[in-house]
């Protein structure tokens, strides 16, 4: 099987890891815009927050997301397992005034399969899932924690509206 990074358009430009990060950010931003919200990128992700989503409506609510891109998640019957850096796990599991979530964008391994378009539409390949780690237990792992992301928590404009209006779904 050919190395996906070798089939890049403009291989001397953005590194693959940065393309993945930006693709995941674009995906979640597109969902936010479709739901009627404003996506904002904070100046740094020191606190494990890559994207904030703000409501302009009553209450001016806000959500915060750690955004990850994954093309090799290990599927289970109920969802996917994902290895998250311990720092991100610890930051996302803490109580916070603004609800925090992990967003996992799933995409094909080969970068050339990420997007397809024609005159009628642009199609981003695969989908994304969310999970709240608030209240998860402390872990003694030194570098990473494997978490299960449920398939039922597909990130759609409707799911984002529910998160914005009511907090995490059961």
Residue pairs with C-beta under 8 A, 6 or more apart in sequence:
4 16
4 109
4 110
4 111
4 112
5 11
5 16
5 111
7 110
7 111
7 112
8 16
8 19
8 111
8 112
9 112
14 22
16 111
19 111
20 69
20 71
20 107
21 50
21 67
21 69
23 69
23 105
23 107
23 114
24 67
24 68
24 69
24 103
24 105
24 107
24 128
25 41
25 50
25 51
25 67
26 124
27 105
27 124
27 128
28 39
28 51
28 53
28 65
28 67
28 103
28 105
28 128
28 155
29 39
29 51
30 124
31 128
31 155
31 156
31 157
31 160
32 38
32 39
32 53
32 160
33 39
34 157
35 157
35 158
35 160
35 161
35 164
36 157
36 161
37 53
37 54
37 55
37 56
37 160
37 164
38 53
38 54
38 55
38 56
39 51
39 52
39 53
40 51
40 52
40 53
40 54
41 50
41 51
41 52
42 49
42 50
42 51
42 52
45 66
47 91
48 66
48 87
48 88
48 91
48 92
48 100
49 64
49 65
49 66
49 91
49 100
50 65
50 66
50 67
51 64
51 65
51 67
51 103
52 62
52 63
52 64
52 65
52 98
53 62
53 63
53 64
53 65
53 160
53 164
54 60
54 61
54 62
55 61
55 62
55 164
61 164
61 165
62 98
63 98
63 99
63 100
63 101
63 160
63 163
63 164
64 96
64 98
64 99
64 100
64 101
65 100
65 101
65 102
65 103
65 130
66 88
66 91
66 92
66 100
66 101
66 102
66 103
67 103
67 105
68 82
68 84
68 102
68 103
68 104
68 105
69 105
69 107
70 80
70 82
70 104
70 105
70 106
70 107
71 106
71 107
71 108
71 109
72 109
73 80
73 81
73 82
73 104
73 106
73 149
74 80
74 81
76 148
78 148
78 150
78 151
78 152
79 129
79 148
79 149
79 150
79 151
79 152
79 153
80 104
80 106
80 129
80 148
80 149
80 151
81 146
81 147
81 148
81 149
82 104
82 146
82 147
82 149
83 144
83 145
83 146
84 102
84 144
84 145
84 146
84 147
85 143
85 144
86 139
86 141
86 142
86 143
86 144
86 145
88 102
89 133
89 136
89 139
89 144
89 145
89 147
90 138
91 100
92 100
92 101
92 102
92 132
92 133
92 134
92 136
93 133
93 134
93 135
93 136
93 137
93 138
94 134
95 134
95 135
96 134
99 132
99 134
99 163
99 167
99 168
100 132
100 133
100 134
101 130
101 131
101 132
101 133
101 163
101 168
102 130
102 131
102 132
102 133
102 147
102 149
103 128
103 129
103 130
103 155
104 128
104 129
104 130
104 131
104 149
105 126
105 127
105 128
106 126
106 127
106 128
106 129
107 113
107 114
107 125
107 126
108 114
108 125
108 126
113 125
114 124
114 125
115 122
115 123
115 124
115 125
116 122
116 123
116 125
117 123
127 154
127 155
128 154
128 155
129 149
129 150
129 151
129 153
129 154
129 155
130 149
130 153
130 155
130 159
130 163
131 147
131 149
131 150
131 153
132 168
133 147
134 168
136 147
139 145
153 159
153 169
159 169
162 169
163 169
